[in-house]
Structures are given as C-alpha cells and as structure tokens.
Amino acid sequence: MQAICSVLRGLAPCTACGKSLAQQMHIQHRMKLAQLKKFPPGDPRVTADGVHMRGTEGQDAPVSTRVPLWRRHRTALALGGSALVLLLLLGFAFKGWLGTGQMIARERLRLAAVTRGHFVRDAAAEGTVVAAVSPTLFAIAPGTVAYGVRAGDPVSTGQVLATLDSPELSNELQREQATLDSLDAALARQQIEIRRQILTDQQRADLAQVTINAAERELKRSQWAWDQRVISERDYTRAQDEVSTAKLNFDHARDSAALERNALALELRTKRLERDRQALTVAALKERVAELAVRSPVDGMVANLAQPQRTRVAANAPLLTVVDLSAFEIEFQVADVYARDIKPGMQAQVTVEGHTVPGTVTAVSPEVRQGEVTGRVKFSGGQPPHLRQNERTAVRIVIDERDGVLKFERSAFIDDSTRSLYVVRGAHAIRVPVVLGAASVGEIEVIRGLEVGDEVVTSDMRDANRAAEVAIGN
C-alpha cells in the first residue's frame, strides 16, 4: 500500500514547478549524463560522491577573436623580411668571395711603393777577421819536436820556435857528403890523368916533328949525292919516302892529340858535372838540416801548437801557426748566385763594431762549398784599431750603380725569378705579371709590369693560392 502510495506520489505533479516526480527524475538523469560528458571520471572537479565542483564557466564571457589580416601575419612578415635581407647579404658576400677567391687582413700585409731613382746593386755577406799573413809551419822530416815557445807568445822574424831531432836526415847528409868527397877525389885524379895524357900526345907529336927534320936533312944530303951521281936513284927515292912518312906520322900524331884532348875534356866535364850534382844534393840536405830549427817567418804571435812537446812527428806534419797581427783581412762567405758577379778590385764596405770601413775585394775562390763562395777583402782606408782574430763582421760588396731605375723595397719572398706580384687596387690586391731585374740587399729592379706609385705586397702571399684577386679586410 505504501509502495503504491509512493508511486502515486511520484506521479503526482509538483506544486512549485508543476512537473511530476518522474519528469523531475528524468531531467536530473539527463543533467548527470551531461556532467559526466563535461567532467569525465578522474576529473579533480568531481568529488567522490559524483558531485562536481562549481567552476568559473558562468563568469566567463565570450570575446571576439577576429583581428586584421596584416596583424595576424605581422610576425611571419618580419621573419620573412629578415630572412630576405640575410639572403641578400649572403649573396653579395658569396659573389665577392667568388670574385676574389681569398680575403686577408690589412695588418698582415707589408707594402712597398714603386719609385724611380738611384739603384745600387750590392751583395751582403758575413765576414770574419783573419790575419792577412798566417803561415803554418810543418815538419820537413820525421823526428822529435821540441818547442821553444808557447801559444800566445810574441815572436820576431828569424826567431827559433822549435827544433826537430831527425837522425834519418843527419845520416843522409853524412852519406851524401862522403859521396861528394869521393867525387872530388875522382875529379882531381881525372884532371891529373888528363894532363898526363896530353903530355904523352904532345911528346908523340914532337917526336914526329923531330923525325921530319931528320928526314929532311937526309933528303938534302941524298939530293946532293944524287946530283953528283954518287948514290943510286933507289937511295935517293928512299930518302924522299922517309920525308913523306915522317910528315904523315906528324900529321896523324897532331890530329890524334887533338882528338884525345877533346875526349879528355868531355870526360873531365862529365866528372865535374857529377861532382856538382852531388854538391847540390849535399847543399839541399844541409838546408834541410838547418830547417830542423823551425824559425818564425814574420813578426807576430804564436797562434797554436799543433803537437805535444817532445812528440815523434811524421814528415810534413803541422807544428805551429804564426799570425801577423799588423795586417788583417776579412774573409767572407757569399751565396753562389753572386759568384759570377763579384770580382777582385770591387769596392766593399766592412762594418766592424758599428763602424763602417771601406775595403777592396782581393780574391774570390772558384770553388763552391755548401752553396757559398769564399773571398777576401782588405782594408783600403786604413786598418781599424783593436781588431781581434776571428771577430765577426758584416760585408757589403757594391756590384753595380745606376740612376733612373724603377725599383721597390724587396723582401725575402721576392727575387729576380719572381714572375707575378700582388698590387693594391683600392680594397683588393690584384695579381700582376712582372719582369724583375737585378736585386740588391734592400731593393730590386723592375723591368716591366709596374709603374711609379704602385703599392706592391712584399709579404708572404702563398696562402692566396695564386688567386687573381684578393680582398683586403679591415
């Protein structure tokens, strides 16, 4: 009965809204379904009993979002404009990079202006002060050396510096002297023998003359007897034959004596020449023995002793060196490219201890060692005082001088074999083909390719990779 009443009550309309209970329940069910769609399970605004929390939805008012087209795309337009400007800048930079190929900072460049004026072609070299006269004395024979001086001692010409004890040389001198004495004795004996032979030949000739005289007297007696017809014709003819025979013997004796004298003179001359040759040998040995006492050839100072005291040395071994400190020269080394241009007699300038002294090239070696040529320079304006052996100097040799030459300051990266240079044109350096001429220590001659006023890059441009144009950056 109660259930029926409750059902009836549910079907009865509400006095406030005029809707029945069933309609109200249906409306609540639909609202709950809507809440479930709006607030799904797990939403923090829905409580555990299914009741949702009130939000601010009722307080929000819709606002119109329509804005002008340019304002809606303002950011995109700004980004697009910036990108376009950046692309243009990159395009110009890329175009410049393609045109120049490289870029280099201005502070890295070293520039030289092309001028026209007096050109001095010279060569620079390093020099060393050496004694003009510095003989080294050698042992003339094997022996034991005994020094009488020490390194650094002053010496005078002819002073004995060392002695050599050489028994071999002394014995050789004695043997050759004995040979000379024997040749002297043989020469004297030959002279005596020649005189004896000459006397014998003279005696033979004189006897032949006496025989002629006797034969002629006998012929006179025979002639008188024949005229008186006292003797026979046979005896008279025999007397004539004896005169002819005596004269013939005399002629032969005279000619034989002359030939004998010539032969004896030749033999004597041979003996004398043999003796003289031996005398020269002995004289040479005496000089060598005298040279065992080593004497100073100049006034100066002992530079060094090549051997220890009382040492056995071989022939031609160096013993000591003497330097003449009153005359110095400069020994220089210069690159072999200047060897064909530097000749004796050229003017030079020697810088010693900050002072420049004039000099003259006296000799240039024809031999090249390690790419350098050695030469000598003597002082032409007086030797500077207080020079020291092996002191370092700078030498400048003047090879050629001319006026009106197109030139610029050279560097280590430019020489006469350079065929192109970079010339500054505004903000770029342009590679220009050139022909260069003679080069000096600080300048180089321009034959073709440059003009007065051009600025040439003299620094190292190998990083440019021979580009036709290089941009110069600030």
C-alpha positions as CSV (number, residue, x, y, z in Angstrom):
1,M,0.0,0.0,0.0
2,Q,2.9,2.3,0.9
3,A,4.7,1.3,-2.4
4,I,1.6,2.2,-4.3
5,C,1.4,5.5,-2.5
6,S,5.0,6.3,-3.2
7,V,4.5,5.5,-6.8
8,L,1.4,7.7,-6.9
9,R,3.3,10.4,-5.2
10,G,6.0,10.2,-7.8
11,L,3.4,10.5,-10.5
12,A,1.7,13.5,-8.8
13,P,2.8,16.9,-10.1
14,C,4.9,19.3,-8.1
15,T,3.2,22.3,-6.6
16,A,6.2,24.6,-7.3
17,C,7.2,23.8,-10.8
18,G,4.1,21.8,-11.9
19,K,6.2,18.8,-13.0
20,S,5.7,15.4,-11.8
21,L,8.3,13.5,-9.9
22,A,9.1,11.2,-12.9
23,Q,9.7,14.2,-15.1
24,Q,12.0,15.7,-12.5
25,M,13.9,12.4,-12.2
26,H,14.3,12.3,-15.9
27,I,15.6,15.8,-16.0
28,Q,18.2,15.1,-13.2
29,H,19.3,11.9,-15.1
30,R,20.0,13.9,-18.3
31,M,21.8,16.6,-16.3
32,K,24.0,13.9,-14.7
33,L,24.8,12.5,-18.1
34,A,25.8,15.9,-19.3
35,Q,28.0,16.4,-16.3
36,L,29.7,13.0,-17.0
37,K,30.5,14.2,-20.5
38,K,31.7,17.5,-19.3
39,F,33.7,16.1,-16.4
40,P,35.0,12.6,-17.1
41,P,35.9,10.2,-14.4
42,G,39.1,11.3,-12.6
43,D,38.5,15.0,-13.1
44,P,39.5,16.8,-9.9
45,R,36.4,18.9,-10.1
46,V,34.2,15.8,-9.5
47,T,34.0,14.6,-5.9
48,A,33.8,11.0,-4.7
49,D,30.0,11.1,-4.4
50,G,29.7,12.2,-8.1
51,V,29.0,15.9,-7.3
52,H,31.0,18.3,-9.4
53,M,32.6,21.4,-8.1
54,R,31.3,24.7,-9.4
55,G,33.8,26.4,-11.8
56,T,34.0,29.8,-13.3
57,E,32.3,28.9,-16.5
58,G,29.4,31.0,-15.6
59,Q,31.5,34.1,-15.1
60,D,33.4,33.8,-18.5
61,A,32.1,35.9,-21.3
62,P,32.9,35.1,-24.9
63,V,35.2,37.7,-26.6
64,S,35.6,38.1,-30.3
65,T,39.0,36.9,-31.7
66,R,38.8,38.4,-35.1
67,V,41.9,40.7,-35.9
68,P,43.1,42.3,-39.1
69,L,45.0,40.1,-41.6
70,W,48.2,42.2,-41.5
71,R,48.3,42.0,-37.7
72,R,47.7,38.3,-37.7
73,H,50.7,37.8,-40.1
74,R,53.0,40.5,-38.7
75,T,55.5,38.1,-37.1
76,A,55.7,36.0,-40.2
77,L,56.2,39.1,-42.4
78,A,59.0,40.3,-40.0
79,L,60.7,36.9,-40.1
80,G,60.4,36.7,-43.9
81,G,61.9,40.2,-44.4
82,S,64.8,39.4,-42.1
83,A,65.5,36.2,-44.0
84,L,65.3,38.0,-47.3
85,V,67.8,40.6,-46.1
86,L,70.1,37.9,-44.8
87,L,69.9,36.0,-48.1
88,L,70.8,39.2,-50.0
89,L,73.8,39.9,-47.7
90,L,75.0,36.3,-48.1
91,G,74.5,36.5,-51.8
92,F,76.7,39.7,-52.1
93,A,79.3,38.1,-49.8
94,F,79.3,34.9,-51.9
95,K,79.6,36.9,-55.1
96,G,82.6,38.8,-53.7
97,W,84.1,35.6,-52.5
98,L,83.8,34.1,-55.9
99,G,85.4,37.2,-57.5
100,T,88.3,37.4,-55.1
101,G,88.8,33.9,-54.0
102,Q,90.6,35.0,-50.7
103,M,90.5,37.6,-48.1
104,I,93.4,38.8,-46.0
105,A,93.6,41.4,-43.2
106,R,95.3,44.7,-44.0
107,E,97.5,44.5,-40.9
108,R,99.0,41.3,-42.2
109,L,100.2,42.9,-45.4
110,R,103.6,44.6,-45.9
111,L,103.5,47.1,-48.7
112,A,106.3,48.8,-50.7
113,A,105.9,51.7,-53.1
114,V,107.4,51.6,-56.6
115,T,109.8,54.5,-57.1
116,R,112.4,55.7,-59.6
117,G,115.9,56.7,-58.6
118,H,119.4,55.7,-57.8
119,F,119.9,51.9,-57.7
120,V,122.8,50.3,-56.0
121,R,123.2,46.6,-56.7
122,D,125.1,45.0,-53.8
123,A,125.6,41.8,-52.0
124,A,125.6,41.2,-48.3
125,A,127.9,38.7,-46.6
126,E,129.1,37.6,-43.3
127,G,132.8,38.1,-42.6
128,T,135.5,37.0,-40.2
129,V,138.6,38.9,-39.3
130,V,141.6,36.9,-40.2
131,A,145.3,37.6,-40.4
132,A,146.5,38.5,-43.8
133,V,149.7,36.5,-43.2
134,S,149.2,33.4,-41.0
135,P,151.7,30.8,-42.1
136,T,151.6,27.3,-40.7
137,L,155.0,25.7,-40.2
138,F,155.4,22.0,-41.0
139,A,158.0,19.3,-40.2
140,I,160.4,18.9,-43.1
141,A,161.4,15.4,-41.9
142,P,160.3,12.8,-39.4
143,G,161.7,13.4,-35.9
144,T,161.0,14.5,-32.4
145,V,159.8,18.1,-31.9
146,A,160.9,20.3,-29.0
147,Y,159.1,23.6,-28.7
148,G,160.8,26.8,-27.5
149,V,157.7,28.9,-27.3
150,R,154.0,28.6,-26.2
151,A,150.8,29.7,-27.8
152,G,150.3,33.4,-27.4
153,D,154.0,34.3,-27.2
154,P,155.1,37.2,-29.4
155,V,157.8,36.3,-31.9
156,S,160.1,38.1,-34.3
157,T,161.3,37.2,-37.8
158,G,164.0,34.5,-37.7
159,Q,163.4,33.5,-34.1
160,V,163.7,29.8,-33.4
161,L,160.3,28.5,-32.4
162,A,161.0,24.7,-32.3
163,T,163.7,22.2,-33.2
164,L,163.4,18.7,-34.8
165,D,165.7,15.9,-33.9
166,S,165.9,13.8,-37.1
167,P,168.6,11.1,-37.1
168,E,167.5,9.9,-40.6
169,L,168.2,13.3,-42.2
170,S,171.5,13.7,-40.4
171,N,172.7,10.3,-41.5
172,E,171.6,11.0,-45.1
173,L,173.6,14.2,-45.1
174,Q,176.7,12.4,-43.9
175,R,176.3,9.7,-46.6
176,E,175.9,12.3,-49.3
177,Q,178.8,14.3,-48.0
178,A,181.0,11.2,-48.2
179,T,179.9,10.6,-51.8
180,L,180.8,14.2,-52.6
181,D,184.3,13.8,-51.1
182,S,184.9,10.7,-53.2
183,L,183.7,12.5,-56.4
184,D,186.1,15.4,-55.6
185,A,189.0,12.9,-55.3
186,A,187.9,11.2,-58.6
187,L,187.7,14.6,-60.3
188,A,191.2,15.5,-59.1
189,R,192.6,12.2,-60.3
190,Q,190.9,12.6,-63.7
191,Q,192.5,16.0,-64.1
192,I,195.9,14.6,-63.4
193,E,195.3,11.8,-65.8
194,I,194.2,14.2,-68.5
195,R,197.4,16.3,-68.0
196,R,199.5,13.1,-68.3
197,Q,197.7,12.1,-71.5
198,I,198.1,15.5,-73.0
199,L,201.8,15.4,-72.3
200,T,202.1,12.0,-73.9
201,D,200.3,13.2,-77.0
202,Q,202.5,16.2,-77.1
203,Q,205.6,14.1,-76.8
204,R,204.5,11.9,-79.7
205,A,203.8,14.9,-81.9
206,D,207.2,16.4,-81.0
207,L,209.0,13.2,-81.9
208,A,207.2,13.1,-85.2
209,Q,208.4,16.6,-85.8
210,V,212.0,15.6,-85.0
211,T,211.7,12.7,-87.4
212,I,210.5,15.1,-90.1
213,N,213.5,17.3,-89.5
214,A,216.0,14.4,-89.7
215,A,214.3,13.0,-92.8
216,E,214.6,16.4,-94.5
217,R,218.3,16.7,-93.7
218,E,218.9,13.3,-95.0
219,L,217.0,14.2,-98.1
220,K,219.2,17.2,-98.6
221,R,222.3,15.0,-98.4
222,S,220.7,12.5,-100.8
223,Q,219.8,15.3,-103.2
224,W,223.5,16.5,-103.2
225,A,224.8,13.0,-103.7
226,W,222.2,12.3,-106.4
227,D,223.2,15.5,-108.2
228,Q,226.8,14.3,-108.0
229,R,225.6,10.8,-109.1
230,V,227.3,9.4,-106.1
231,I,224.3,7.4,-104.9
232,S,221.8,5.4,-106.8
233,E,218.4,6.5,-107.7
234,R,217.0,4.0,-105.3
235,D,218.6,5.6,-102.3
236,Y,217.6,9.0,-103.4
237,T,213.9,7.9,-103.7
238,R,214.1,6.2,-100.3
239,A,215.2,9.5,-98.7
240,Q,212.2,11.2,-100.3
241,D,209.8,8.5,-99.0
242,E,211.2,8.8,-95.5
243,V,210.4,12.6,-95.5
244,S,206.9,11.9,-96.6
245,T,206.4,9.2,-94.0
246,A,207.7,11.5,-91.2
247,K,205.3,14.2,-92.3
248,L,202.4,11.8,-92.4
249,N,203.2,10.5,-88.9
250,F,203.4,14.0,-87.6
251,D,200.0,14.9,-89.0
252,H,198.5,11.8,-87.5
253,A,200.1,12.4,-84.1
254,R,198.8,16.0,-84.2
255,D,195.3,15.0,-85.1
256,S,195.2,12.2,-82.6
257,A,196.5,14.5,-79.9
258,A,193.6,17.0,-80.7
259,L,191.0,14.2,-80.5
260,E,192.5,12.9,-77.3
261,R,192.3,16.3,-75.8
262,N,188.6,16.7,-76.7
263,A,187.8,13.3,-75.3
264,L,189.6,14.0,-72.1
265,A,187.9,17.4,-71.8
266,L,184.5,15.7,-72.2
267,E,185.3,13.1,-69.7
268,L,186.6,15.8,-67.3
269,R,183.4,17.8,-67.8
270,T,181.3,14.7,-67.1
271,K,183.2,14.1,-63.9
272,R,182.8,17.7,-62.9
273,L,179.0,17.7,-63.6
274,E,178.6,14.5,-61.5
275,R,180.5,16.2,-58.7
276,D,178.4,19.4,-59.0
277,R,175.2,17.4,-58.9
278,Q,176.4,15.7,-55.7
279,A,177.4,19.1,-54.3
280,L,173.8,20.4,-54.9
281,T,172.4,17.3,-53.1
282,V,174.6,18.0,-50.2
283,A,173.7,21.7,-50.1
284,A,170.0,20.8,-50.2
285,L,170.5,18.4,-47.3
286,K,172.4,21.0,-45.4
287,E,169.5,23.4,-45.9
288,R,167.0,20.8,-44.7
289,V,169.2,20.1,-41.6
290,A,169.3,23.8,-41.0
291,E,165.5,23.9,-41.2
292,L,165.2,21.4,-38.4
293,A,165.4,24.6,-36.4
294,V,161.9,26.0,-37.1
295,R,162.1,29.8,-37.3
296,S,159.4,32.4,-37.5
297,P,158.9,33.8,-41.0
298,V,157.1,37.0,-39.7
299,D,156.8,39.2,-36.7
300,G,153.7,38.3,-34.9
301,M,152.3,35.9,-32.3
302,V,152.2,32.1,-32.0
303,A,148.6,31.2,-32.6
304,N,148.7,27.5,-31.6
305,L,150.9,24.5,-31.2
306,A,149.8,21.6,-33.3
307,Q,151.7,18.8,-31.5
308,P,152.5,18.0,-27.8
309,Q,156.0,18.6,-26.5
310,R,158.7,16.0,-27.4
311,T,156.4,14.1,-29.7
312,R,157.5,12.0,-32.6
313,V,156.0,13.5,-35.8
314,A,156.0,12.4,-39.4
315,A,157.2,14.4,-42.3
316,N,155.0,17.3,-43.4
317,A,153.1,17.2,-40.1
318,P,151.9,20.7,-38.9
319,L,153.9,22.0,-36.0
320,L,152.6,25.5,-35.2
321,T,150.9,28.6,-36.7
322,V,152.2,32.1,-36.5
323,V,149.9,35.1,-37.2
324,D,151.0,38.6,-38.3
325,L,148.9,40.9,-36.1
326,S,149.9,44.0,-38.0
327,A,147.8,43.2,-41.1
328,F,144.3,41.9,-41.0
329,E,141.8,41.0,-43.8
330,I,138.2,40.0,-43.9
331,E,137.3,36.5,-45.1
332,F,133.6,36.5,-46.2
333,Q,131.1,33.9,-47.5
334,V,128.5,34.9,-50.0
335,A,125.8,33.0,-51.8
336,D,126.9,31.3,-55.0
337,V,124.4,33.3,-57.1
338,Y,126.7,36.3,-56.7
339,A,129.9,34.4,-57.5
340,R,129.8,35.3,-61.2
341,D,129.4,39.0,-60.5
342,I,131.9,39.5,-57.7
343,K,135.4,40.1,-59.0
344,P,138.7,41.3,-57.4
345,G,139.0,45.0,-57.3
346,M,135.3,45.7,-56.5
347,Q,134.6,48.2,-53.7
348,A,133.3,46.9,-50.4
349,Q,132.1,48.2,-47.0
350,V,133.1,46.4,-43.8
351,T,131.1,47.0,-40.6
352,V,133.2,46.4,-37.5
353,E,131.8,47.1,-34.1
354,G,129.2,49.5,-35.5
355,H,131.8,51.4,-37.7
356,T,131.8,51.2,-41.5
357,V,135.3,51.0,-43.1
358,P,136.0,50.9,-46.9
359,G,137.7,47.9,-48.4
360,T,138.5,46.2,-51.7
361,V,137.9,42.7,-52.8
362,T,141.2,41.0,-53.3
363,A,140.3,37.4,-54.1
364,V,137.3,35.2,-54.8
365,S,137.5,31.4,-54.5
366,P,136.4,29.5,-57.7
367,E,135.1,26.6,-55.5
368,V,131.5,26.5,-54.2
369,R,131.0,24.8,-50.8
370,Q,127.5,24.3,-49.4
371,G,126.1,26.9,-51.7
372,E,128.6,29.6,-50.7
373,V,131.7,31.1,-52.2
374,T,134.7,32.3,-50.0
375,G,136.5,35.6,-50.7
376,R,138.9,38.1,-49.1
377,V,138.6,41.9,-48.5
378,K,141.4,44.1,-47.5
379,F,141.1,47.5,-45.8
380,S,141.7,50.3,-48.3
381,G,141.3,53.3,-45.9
382,G,143.5,52.1,-43.1
383,Q,143.0,49.2,-40.7
384,P,140.7,49.9,-37.8
385,P,142.4,49.6,-34.4
386,H,141.9,46.9,-31.8
387,L,140.9,44.2,-34.3
388,R,140.8,40.6,-33.0
389,Q,141.3,37.3,-34.8
390,N,138.0,35.6,-35.8
391,E,136.0,38.7,-34.9
392,R,132.6,38.7,-36.7
393,T,131.9,41.5,-39.3
394,A,129.3,42.4,-41.9
395,V,130.5,42.9,-45.5
396,R,128.6,44.8,-48.2
397,I,130.0,44.5,-51.8
398,V,129.0,47.0,-54.3
399,I,128.4,45.3,-57.7
400,D,126.7,48.0,-59.8
401,E,125.3,51.5,-59.5
402,R,122.8,53.2,-61.9
403,D,120.4,56.2,-61.9
404,G,116.8,56.4,-63.0
405,V,116.0,52.8,-62.2
406,L,112.4,51.7,-61.4
407,K,112.6,49.9,-58.1
408,F,110.9,49.0,-54.8
409,E,111.9,47.6,-51.5
410,R,112.4,43.8,-51.7
411,S,111.7,41.1,-49.1
412,A,112.7,37.5,-48.5
413,F,109.8,36.3,-50.6
414,I,110.8,38.2,-53.8
415,D,113.8,37.7,-56.0
416,D,114.7,38.1,-59.7
417,S,112.9,34.8,-60.5
418,T,109.5,36.1,-59.3
419,R,107.1,36.4,-62.2
420,S,104.0,37.9,-60.6
421,L,103.2,40.2,-57.7
422,Y,100.1,41.5,-55.9
423,V,99.4,45.2,-56.4
424,V,97.0,47.1,-54.2
425,R,94.0,48.5,-56.1
426,G,91.6,50.0,-53.6
427,A,90.2,47.3,-51.3
428,H,91.7,44.5,-53.4
429,A,95.1,43.1,-54.2
430,I,95.4,42.2,-57.9
431,R,98.0,39.7,-59.1
432,V,100.0,41.4,-61.9
433,P,102.7,39.7,-64.1
434,V,106.0,41.4,-63.8
435,V,109.6,41.1,-65.0
436,L,112.2,41.9,-62.3
437,G,115.8,42.6,-62.9
438,A,118.9,42.9,-60.6
439,A,118.4,42.5,-56.9
440,S,120.4,44.2,-54.1
441,V,120.3,43.7,-50.4
442,G,117.3,46.0,-49.8
443,E,115.9,46.8,-53.3
444,I,115.0,45.1,-56.6
445,E,114.8,46.5,-60.1
446,V,111.5,46.5,-62.1
447,I,111.9,45.9,-65.8
448,R,108.2,45.6,-66.8
449,G,104.8,45.3,-65.3
450,L,104.8,48.1,-62.6
451,E,104.6,51.9,-62.6
452,V,105.8,54.6,-60.3
453,G,103.4,54.9,-57.3
454,D,102.1,51.3,-57.3
455,E,101.9,49.6,-53.9
456,V,103.4,46.1,-54.1
457,V,102.6,43.5,-51.5
458,T,106.0,42.2,-50.3
459,S,104.7,39.9,-47.5
460,D,104.2,36.2,-47.9
461,M,101.2,35.6,-50.2
462,R,101.4,31.8,-50.5
463,D,98.1,31.5,-48.6
464,A,96.4,33.2,-51.6
465,N,97.0,30.2,-53.7
466,R,97.8,32.4,-56.7
467,A,94.3,33.9,-56.8
468,A,93.8,36.6,-59.4
469,E,92.3,38.9,-56.8
470,V,92.4,39.0,-53.0
471,A,90.1,41.1,-50.9
472,I,91.8,43.3,-48.2
473,G,89.8,43.3,-45.0
474,N,90.0,45.9,-42.3
